[in-house]
Amino acid sequence: MSSQYEGGSRANPVQITEDEAAVYDRQIRLWGLEAQQRMRNATILVVRLRGTATEAIKNIVLAGIGKLVIVDTDEVSEEDLGTGFFFRDGDVGKKKVDVAKARIESLNPLVAVHTMKHHTLLERESLDALVMTVDLVCVTDWDREGLIQINEVCRRFGRPFYACGTFGLLGYIFCDLLKHDYILPDRSAPSGAPRNVKASAVYSPMHMALRHRWSALTRRQTKELNPAVLHAILALWEYQHLHNKKLPDSPAATPELLSIANSLLESSEVNKQVLDTMSWELINTMSASASHEFSPVCAVVGGMLAQDILKTLAAREAPIANFFVFDGTTGSGTVCRMNM
């Protein structure tokens, strides 16, 4: 299976008009008409409309994808007003997709926006039918088992898959792009004679990536990848699994979450000279804040997500391979290759 994009309307791809070329002139100069054409024909599915998705949607819509499909069953809450700039005070209690649709369309009238708000859409048969109609799937702020399930559906139909979200001050992006072909500049070429070279990467499904073992890494490599933040995220997923998809919301959960995190740290064989045990301070902070969103973290992670989706569609430059984590306490991000 390959994630190389073939067009949202595969039988009859839409050609960019002169007016559209004028709108996207700067981008066409940056990555070429062919890449912009692929974006113009792309249909992107985004599941769940929280802060990270809001930021990503803004960027991919402005960049000129062809169609955006959003699935969300929730109503706007007061907490959403801090990170979801598609929502206003008077929207509280209304369906998110109903109030967001017109505001998303206003960003770029050239992009078709479709919204869905039915729980059954993510059940097996409906999900299969939905995934078949899109070119790329992005699921945000979801539990681990749900992400693995949707990833497997995407694999069956050869669709690239992104998962991303935030837990308080921490954020992540995981991607499974199947076999992804792309081009990048040949930096070995003589100066003044720029040329591109073809490259390819084979990705792992999420259930395999999460079995990654760190034992092959040197001490320096392990330290650079910030294993504490990544294992805090993995521990939060396991906590959700044990608590009916609920996240911790008070420091009272710290002992259990710390135990989970240390167990995962041991099983993944992280170099003990780098990280022998998880930080109580980090886990205590996660216990109190993981269920909340912080606008700056959503902006960074959502911006990174949009940038990577556009790279994938354009088939220019190397996308994330394959697990990005962001630490809002330091403002730093790292990418770990997990079972690739």
Secondary structure as the mmCIF struct_conf table of DSSP 4:
data_model
#
loop_
_struct_conf.conf_type_id
_struct_conf.id
_struct_conf.beg_label_comp_id
_struct_conf.beg_label_asym_id
_struct_conf.beg_label_seq_id
_struct_conf.end_label_comp_id
_struct_conf.end_label_asym_id
_struct_conf.end_label_seq_id
STRN STRN1 SER A 2 SER A 2
BEND BEND1 GLY A 8 ASN A 12
HELX_LH_PP_P HELX_LH_PP_P1 PRO A 13 THR A 17
HELX_RH_AL_P HELX_RH_AL_P1 GLU A 18 VAL A 23
TURN_TY1_P TURN_TY1_P1 TYR A 24 TYR A 24
HELX_RH_AL_P HELX_RH_AL_P2 ASP A 25 TRP A 31
HELX_RH_AL_P HELX_RH_AL_P3 LEU A 33 ARG A 40
TURN_TY1_P TURN_TY1_P2 ASN A 41 ASN A 41
STRN STRN2 THR A 43 VAL A 47
BEND BEND2 ARG A 50 ARG A 50
HELX_RH_AL_P HELX_RH_AL_P4 GLY A 51 ALA A 63
TURN_TY1_P TURN_TY1_P3 GLY A 64 GLY A 64
BEND BEND3 GLY A 66 GLY A 66
STRN STRN3 LYS A 67 VAL A 71
HELX_LH_PP_P HELX_LH_PP_P2 ASP A 74 ASP A 74
STRN STRN4 GLU A 75 GLU A 75
HELX_LH_PP_P HELX_LH_PP_P3 VAL A 76 VAL A 76
HELX_RH_3T_P HELX_RH_3T_P1 GLU A 78 GLY A 82
TURN_TY1_P TURN_TY1_P4 THR A 83 THR A 83
TURN_TY1_P TURN_TY1_P5 PHE A 85 PHE A 86
HELX_RH_3T_P HELX_RH_3T_P2 ASP A 89 ASP A 91
TURN_TY1_P TURN_TY1_P6 VAL A 92 GLY A 93
BEND BEND4 LYS A 94 LYS A 94
STRN STRN5 LYS A 95 LYS A 95
HELX_RH_AL_P HELX_RH_AL_P5 LYS A 96 LEU A 107
TURN_TY1_P TURN_TY1_P7 PRO A 109 LEU A 110
BEND BEND5 VAL A 111 VAL A 111
STRN STRN6 ALA A 112 MET A 116
HELX_RH_3T_P HELX_RH_3T_P3 HIS A 119 LEU A 122
BEND BEND6 GLU A 123 GLU A 123
HELX_RH_AL_P HELX_RH_AL_P6 ARG A 124 MET A 132
TURN_TY1_P TURN_TY1_P8 THR A 133 THR A 133
BEND BEND7 ASP A 135 ASP A 135
STRN STRN7 LEU A 136 THR A 140
BEND BEND8 ASP A 141 ASP A 141
HELX_RH_AL_P HELX_RH_AL_P7 ARG A 144 ARG A 156
TURN_TY1_P TURN_TY1_P9 PHE A 157 GLY A 158
STRN STRN8 PHE A 161 PHE A 167
TURN_TY1_P TURN_TY1_P10 GLY A 168 LEU A 169
STRN STRN9 LEU A 170 ASP A 176
STRN STRN10 LEU A 178 LEU A 178
STRN STRN11 LYS A 179 PRO A 185
TURN_TY1_P TURN_TY1_P11 ARG A 187 SER A 188
BEND BEND9 ALA A 189 ALA A 189
HELX_LH_PP_P HELX_LH_PP_P4 PRO A 190 PRO A 190
TURN_TY1_P TURN_TY1_P12 SER A 191 GLY A 192
STRN STRN12 ASN A 196 VAL A 202
HELX_RH_AL_P HELX_RH_AL_P8 MET A 206 ALA A 209
TURN_TY1_P TURN_TY1_P13 LEU A 210 ARG A 211
TURN_TY1_P TURN_TY1_P14 SER A 215 ALA A 216
BEND BEND10 LEU A 217 LEU A 217
HELX_RH_AL_P HELX_RH_AL_P9 ARG A 219 GLU A 224
TURN_TY1_P TURN_TY1_P15 LEU A 225 LEU A 225
HELX_RH_AL_P HELX_RH_AL_P10 PRO A 227 LEU A 242
TURN_TY1_P TURN_TY1_P16 HIS A 243 LYS A 245
HELX_LH_PP_P HELX_LH_PP_P5 LYS A 246 PRO A 248
BEND BEND11 SER A 250 SER A 250
HELX_RH_3T_P HELX_RH_3T_P4 PRO A 251 ALA A 253
HELX_RH_AL_P HELX_RH_AL_P11 THR A 254 SER A 267
TURN_TY1_P TURN_TY1_P17 SER A 268 GLU A 269
TURN_TY1_P TURN_TY1_P18 LYS A 272 VAL A 274
BEND BEND12 ASP A 276 THR A 277
HELX_RH_AL_P HELX_RH_AL_P12 TRP A 280 SER A 289
TURN_TY1_P TURN_TY1_P19 ALA A 290 SER A 291
BEND BEND13 HIS A 292 HIS A 292
HELX_RH_AL_P HELX_RH_AL_P13 SER A 295 ALA A 314
TURN_TY1_P TURN_TY1_P20 ALA A 315 ALA A 315
STRN STRN13 ARG A 316 ARG A 316
BEND BEND14 GLU A 317 GLU A 317
BEND BEND15 ASN A 322 ASN A 322
STRN STRN14 PHE A 323 ASP A 327
TURN_TY1_P TURN_TY1_P21 GLY A 328 GLY A 331
STRN STRN15 SER A 332 CYS A 336
#
